Amino acid sequence: MVSHNEKREENDMNSIARMPLVAMAAMMSLPSSWAMAQDGAVPIKISYQPALYGVSIEIATDKGWWKEIGLEPSFTIFPSGAPQIAAAAAGDWDVGTLGAPPAVLGASRIDLKTIGLATEEGEANVLLAPKDKVAELKASPESIKGQSILIPTNSTAEFAAWNCLRTYGLAIDDVQWVNLAPPQLVAAFANGTGGLAGIFTPYAYTLNAKSGAVKLCSAKDAGLTLVSAIVARPQYIEEHKDAVAKFMATYLRAVTWQRQNPDEAVGYLKAFYERNGVQLDETYLRQELTTDRKQYTLEEQLKTFARDGKPSEIDQAFDTFEDYLITKGTLQSKIDPGSFVTDDVLKQIAADPKLKAWAELK
C-alpha cells in the first residue's frame, strides 16, 4: 500500500507571482463559493487501486482541480479490495473507487454507498486460450471438459469464466480450477501451465503479449454486465455532502477530459500503470481506454442509475454479482442494491448549474 499526500503547491504568494495570465483569469472566473474555499478547503481522503478508474483521480490531481474546487485531498493506493475495505471500516478514507466485490462486501459490512459508476468492464474480464486452439474450442466446446483453468478466485474474472462455461453448455465442475494471483497466473500460463486462463485487464494484455493467448469468451459475451464503483462512507456523506458532490463532479470532469483528449489520456494511463509496475504497449492502453473498460460522463451516469419504477442497470448488475458471491460463500445473503446504490450525489450535481458545468468541463 502506498500512501501519499498532495504536496504540489508552494507558497501562495510565490505561486501567484509565477501564475500565467490565463490561469489567473480562470481563478477569477471561478464561482465565488469555490474561490472562497481556497482558504478553507475541505479535507477529503481519497482511495483507489492501480486500475483505469484511478487515472481520473490522477488527472484531476495533476491539473490542480481539487484545490480549484475547494477540496484538500490526501490519497491512498491499495493493491486490492480487501485491505481497502478494512481501511474504510477504520475511517482511513472517505471516498474512492474499487471493484464490484469490495463494493458489495463494503455495503454489507460498513454500509458503504455506491454513488457512481467507475467503469463498465464486460470486455475487460475474459477467458483466454492459446491462439491456435480458439477455433477448435468454439466449434467443440465439450473439448473444454477436463481442462485446467487458471483463475484468481473470488474475482470478476472467475464470475465471467463461470458464465462463459454456461454459455457453452458446460458445468462449473466440468473443469479443474487452479487459483493463482494475477501476476503468478500470467507467468504460469506463459510457461505452458493450464489449458485456459480467466483474467482481467491489464493482466490480460500482458498475457497476450507474453504467450499469444487470445479471447475465447468475455463477460459481455456471456451476457453479463460487470461494473466497478465510485463509493463513499455514509458518515462522510452525512457530514460533508457538498464535498462528496464536488469530489464526484471533479472525477466526472476528468472522465470528460479523457474523452476530449484521448492521446493525452493514453499518456496518463501509461505513466500511471508504469508507476505501479505494469508495462504495456500503446495499442493495449488505447484498447483499455476505448473498448474494454467504459467510463461514464454525468449524463451517462444518470441514465445508468435511473430506476423509473424498476431496478436500474447498475442495480441489476450488482444483484447478479451477489448471486455469485453467495455461491462462493463470500456473502451470506442478498442485499437489496437499492439500499446501497444511490444517485443522490449525481442528482445534486445535475441540479446545481455551476457544479454541472464543472463536471461537464464547460
Protein Blocks (a to p, Z undefined) as FASTA:
>chain_A
ZZdddffbccfklmmmmpcfklmmmmmmpcfklmmmmmmcccddddddddfklmmmmmmm
mnommmmnopacdddddfbfklmmmmmmnopafbdcddfklmmmmmmmnopacfbdfbdc
fkmpccdddfklmmmmmmmmmlmgopacdddehifklmmmmmmmmmnopafklpccdddd
fklmmmmmmnogajbdcdddfklmmmmmmnopacfbdfklnopacdddddddfklmmmmm
mlmmmmmmmmmmmmmmmmmmmmlmmmmmmmmmmmnopacdfklmmmmmmmmpccddfklm
mmmmpnnlpacfklmmmmmmmmmmmmnomambdcdfklmgccklmmmmmmmmklmmmmno
ZZ
